[in-house]
Amino acid sequence: MLMNGRNSESHPSLLENGRVVTDEDGVNDISQSGQSTQLNTRHSTSLQVKLGSKWKIDMPVDLTANYNFIETELVKPGFADQSQRMSGWKLVPSVNPSTSWTSANKKLYSSMGVNVKMLNLNYLSRYDNKRTTMSELFAEPYISLRYTFSATSELHFSSGFNNAAGDIMDLLTTPVQTSYRSTSAASGVIAKSQSWSTNLRYTKQVPFSYFTFGANASYSQGKRNVLSSRMVSQTATESTSLFRDSHSRSASGSINASKNILSLFTKLSANANVSWGSSEYMMQSSLVTSYHTGYNVHLQADVTPVPWLETNIKGDYGKDFMRATSSRQSSDNLRFTGSVAVFPIPAIEIRSTCNFMHNMVEPGKYKDASMLSASVQYKTMVSTNRPKWAIVWRLSGENLLDVRHYTRTSFVDTDRFVHTTNLVGRTVMLTCKLLLAGSK
């Protein structure tokens, strides 16, 4: 995908469709262009057989076909023009036989099956007349169990294998300029991956107590036949893929609960989750295994003490840790949002929202940002005759504190990136909307 616009650090970046950009000194003209066309079609049918009241057999059949055309061209001073033009088909017929069983008391439900698909690829590179073809059979077994303790309590377990293969983008070996200092190129081989995942989920509802609870745990691991690689220098970052196996693992868990307190006209909800993962990549020609751990907590309260007043308060706190052989990074952020809506009479609506962000941009250094918006809306009927007309007047103010930017941190593997998002300044707008209500 070709990107355009200016990044947050105000370095020049590329524009699509062949438009030229220059650096601040007016040199190093770079031109990146590209276009693509895609045609997709899918046809499916299914057969189902019931064997008594407990057993059921399903036999869905599916055929998916995709046509792709892609063309790119990169022009850089001091380099030969790099362009590529490719087209071709991806054809995937599949059959997914499965069987399911339900116990006599309807509490236990189980199903198992295997998805069998034939992946057929046929792509042609127009510049070097190189054709890439692949025809391979994949089998993906899976199993699912569900046990219902009661009408309000349920446990669900699922596990299965998955196979995936890349497409025409894996054959785009010429560099693509993704930003002023970054280029990316594919491996030239169709990327194939296989993974196994398992999930366990529990839900509980107590209707008369207005209480809900849920817990979830999952684990997955996988392998790919390509390995991401990056070369970083003071002037450029080059990304590509190598024909070498890479491995990944991940695990996550979460709990959530909500409670309605009718006497206080309040709904309280909370959610907490934790995640862990590992991945492999090449950095400066060395194999690196990175580990990520993160957790997040979300709290929210909705209060409606009187019919004409609604309030909402919610907060999020998250922290991430990244670790590799010789690198350790961490980042945390806090966000608070509060909103109030007042309806003094049916025709008038007053709303206000406040946001506060506390983000870490580097170890021991944080940046805060506060934003405020408000609006007043008045709705009046023009005529009582049919059809009925109504006019809605709305006066709104955005970014009333005139905040021009805020900063946050993100990670790609163990690399830290600091993003500065520029905002539109204080804005006040008056709008008028004319509504026509149809008669019944």
N, C-alpha and C positions, 0 to 999 in steps of 0.2 A: 504494500500500500504506500503510495506516495503522499508525503505530508507537505502542507504549506503553512505559511504564516511565520511569525517571529516567536522564538522561544522566550522563556521568562528571563534569561540572562541577557537579552537584547543582542545576541549574536545573530547574524543573518542566517536564514535557513532557505531551503529550496522551494521553488514554486513549481506547480505541476503544469503540464501541457507545454513544456519547452520554454517557458519564460525564464529569463536570465536574472540572477541576482549577483551582487558583488559584495565584497567585504567593505569595511569602513574606509579603506584606503582606495577603493575603486579598482582593485585588481583581482586576479584569481576568479574570472568569470566562470560560473558553473551552470550547466543546463541539464536538467533532468526531466524527461518526458515519459509518458507511458499511457497505454490504453488496454482495455480488456473487454472481452465479450463472453458471456456464459449462457448456456441453454440447458435447462434441467427438465426432466420428465420422470414420472414415477407411476407404476401400475402395480396393483396388488389385488389379491383375492384370498379367501380364507374358507376352510372347511372345519366344522366342529361336529364331534360325535359324542353323545352322552351315553355312558354305560351304567344304567341304574341311577340311583340317587346320589352316589358318592363319587364316581369316577367321570372324568371328562377329558377328551382328547382334542387338541387344537392343531391345525395344520395350515398356518398362513404362508402364502407364497408372494414374493415381492421382487420387482425388477426396477432398478434405478439406472438411469443413463444421464451422463453429463457431457456436454461439449464445451471446451474451453479454448479461447484464443487470447494470447497475451503478447504484448510488444513493449519493449523498453529501450531507451537510448540515454546514455550518459556522456556528456562532453565536459572534459576538464582540461585546463591548460597544462601542457607538459605530458599528457597521456593520449594514447590513441583512442579514438571514439569507440565506446563499448556499447554494443546494441545486441538485442536478441529478440527473435520472433518465433513463437511456438504455438502449436494448435494440436488438438487431439481429443480422444474420447475416453471416458471412464464408464465401464459397464459392470454392474454388480447385480446378478441374480442371487436370490437367497430363499431358503426354506427354513422354517422354524417350528419343528414338531415339539409339542409339549404335552404333558399330562398333569392333571390336578386331582386332588382327593380331599374330600370334606368329611369330617367325622360325623357320627350320627347325631351328636348333640350340637353340631355346628360351631363348636368352640375352636377346633383345630382345622386349619386349612393349609395344605402344602401343594407345591407345584415344582416341577423340574422339567428341563428341556435342553435343547441344544440348537443354537442358531448356526446354520451351515451356509456360508456364502462364498461365491466365486468372484474374486476380484480380477477384472480384466482392464489393463491400461494400454493405450496405444497413442503415443505422442511423437510429433515430428518437429525438429528444429529446422526452421526454414533457411537459416544462414549457413549452417555447415552440413545440412541434409542428413542429420543424425536422427535415427528413429529409436525410441525407447519403448519396449513392450514388456508386459508382465502379465502372467496368468497364474493365479495361486488360489488354493482352496483353504479356507479357514473354518475352524469349528470352535464354537463358544458355548460351553456348558454352563448352566446356572441352576440355582435352587432357591426357593423362597418358602418361608414358614411364617404363619401368623397364628397366634394363640389369643383368644378373647377370654379374659378372665370374667368380665361382666359387660354390661351394655356401656359402661363408662371407662373401661380399662382394657388395654390391648398391648401385646408385645409382638414385634415384627422383626424377622431376621432374613437377610438375603445375602447371597454370595455368588460370584460368577467370574468368568474370564472374558476378556475383551481383546480383540485384535483390530488394529487400525493401520492404514497405509496412507501415504501422502498423495499428492496430486501434482499437477503441472508446475506448481510453485517450487517443488523440490528440484526441478531441472533448470531453474533460472540462475545459472552460474555466473552471469555477468554481474558486476557490482551495482547496487542500487543505493543512491545517496539518500539516506533517511533524515539527516540533518546536516548542518554546515560542516561538522567535524566527524560524522559517522557514516560508514558505508556497511552494507550487508550483502552477502551472497550465499546462495544455497549450495548444497553438497554435490548436486549432479546425479545422485542416486535416489531412488524412491525410498523415503523413510518408512520403515515398518516398526510397529511397536506392539507389545503384548503386555497386558496387565491383569492382575487379580485384585479384586476388591471385595470387602465384606462390610456389612452394616447391621447394627442392632439398635432398635428404636422402641421406646416405651412411652405410652401416652396415658394420662389419667384425667378424667373430668368428674367434677362433683357438682351437678346442676343446681341443687337447692342451696349449696354453699357458694355458688358462683366462683368456683376455684378450678383452675386447670394447671396441669403439670406435664412436662415432657422432658425426656432425656434421650440423648443420641450419642452413639460411638461408632467410629468407622476406621478402617485401616485399608491401605492399598499399597501395592508395590508393582513396579513395572520395569521393562527393558526396551530400549530402542537401538536400532542399528546405526544411528548417527549420533555424533557428539558435538555439542555447541562449542565454538572456539572464538576467542577474542584476543586481538592484539591491540594494546593501548600504548600510545605515545603522547608526547606533549601537544601534538598538533592534530591527531586523528585517532579514531577508534574503528577498527575493522573487525566485523563479525562474519563468521562463516560456519560451515558444518563439515565435520570429518566423518569418513566412513569407518566408524569405530563404535562398539557397543557402549551404551551409557545406561546407568541404573538409577532408579529413584524409589523413595519410600515416603509415605505420609500417614499420619494418624491424627484424628481430631475427636473432640468430645464437647458436648454442650448440654446445658440444662436451661429450662425456661419455666416460668410460673407466672400466673396472673390471678388477681383476686378482686372481685367487686365488693365494695363495702357500701351497701345501700343506705345505711343510716348516715353516712358521711357524703353520699353522692359522689363517690370516688372509685376509680379503677386503678389499681397498682399492678405493674408488670415489671419483670426482671428477666434478664437473659445473660448468661455467662458462657464463654466458650474458650477452649484452648486448642492449639494446633501445633504439630511438629512435623518436620519433613527434612529430607536430605536429597541432594541431587549432585550430579557430576558434570563437569565442564572443563575445557582447556583454557588456561589463562597464561599468556606469554609462553606458550608451548609446553606448559606443565599441567599435569592432571590435578584438578582440585575437586575435593568433596566438600560441599557446603551444607551446613545444618541451620535450620530455621525453627525458632520456637516463638510463639506469640499467644497472647491472651487478650480478651476484650470483655468488658462488663458494660451492660446497658440497663439503665433504670428509667422508669417513666411513670408519671402520675397524671391522670385526667380527672379534673374536678369540675362538677357542675352544681354548685350549691343552690342556685336558683335558676328557673327556666331561661332567664334573660342573660345569663353569664356563663361562659365556658373558659376554663383555664387548662393549660397543658404545660408540663415541665418534664424535660428529659435530659439525661446526661450520659455521655459515653466516655469511657477511659480504655485505652489500649496500649499495649507495650509489645515490642518485637525485639528479638535477639537473633543476630546472625553470627555464625562462627565458621571459620575455615582453618586451614593448617597454621597460618601465621596472621590471622586477622580476626578481630572480634568487634562487632558493632551492635549498637542498641539504639532504640528510638521509642519515645512514648508521646502520647498526645491526649488531650482532654478537650471535650466539646460539651457545651451547655446550651440548651435552647429552651426559651420560655415564650409562650404566646397567650394572649387574652383576646376573647371575642365578647362584645357587648351588644345586646339587642334591646335597646330601651323601648322601642315600639316595633311592630312588624315591618314597617317600611324602612327602618334605619338599621344598618349593620356597621359596627366599628371593630376593627381588628388591629392588633399590634404584635410584632414578633421581634425577639431579641436573640442574637447568637453571640456566643463567646467561644473563642478557640485559643488553646494554649498548646503550641506545637514545639517540639524540640527540633532544632535545625543542625546542631552539632553537640557533642558531649558537653554538658554543663551550660548550654546556651539555649534559651527559649525565646520565642516571639509570640506575642499575644495579639489578638484581633477581635474587635467587637463590632457588630453590625446591627442596625435597627431599621425596621420598616413598619409602616402604618398605613391604614386606609379607612375611608369613610364612604359608605354606599347608601344611596337613597333611591327607593323604588316607588314610583307613583303611577296610578292607573290614569290613562288619558280619557277613556270612554267606558261606560258600562254596557254599551250596546255590543252585539256580536258583529264582526269579530272584536275581541277585546285587545286594546293596545296598552302597552306599558312602556315607560321610559325609566331607564336605570342610569343614574348619575353616580360616578365613582371618582373620588379624589384620592390618589395614592402617592405615597412617598417611599422611595427605595434608597437604601444606603444613606439614611439621614445623618449618620455620623461622619459621612464623607471619607470612608476608608478607601484608599487607593490600591492596596495590595495586601496579601497575606502569604505566609511562607510555610511550607511543610516539607517533610523528608520521606523518601521512599527508597526501597532497596531493589536491586537486580542482582541476584546471588549475594555476594558480600560487598558489592559496590553501592555506596551511598550517593543519592541524588537529592539535591535541594531544589525544590520548585517554588518559584514565586509567581503567584497568580495575580494578574492585574485586573482591577475592577472598574466598572463605570462609576463615576463620582455621584454625588447626591443628585437624585432625579425626582421631580414632582410632575405628576401627569393627571389631567382631568379628562375623563372619557364619558361618552354618552352612548348608550345602547338602546335601540328601539326593538321591542319584543312584540310579536304577534302571536296571541294564543288562539289556537283553533277551537272551534266549537264541536261538541260531541253530538 
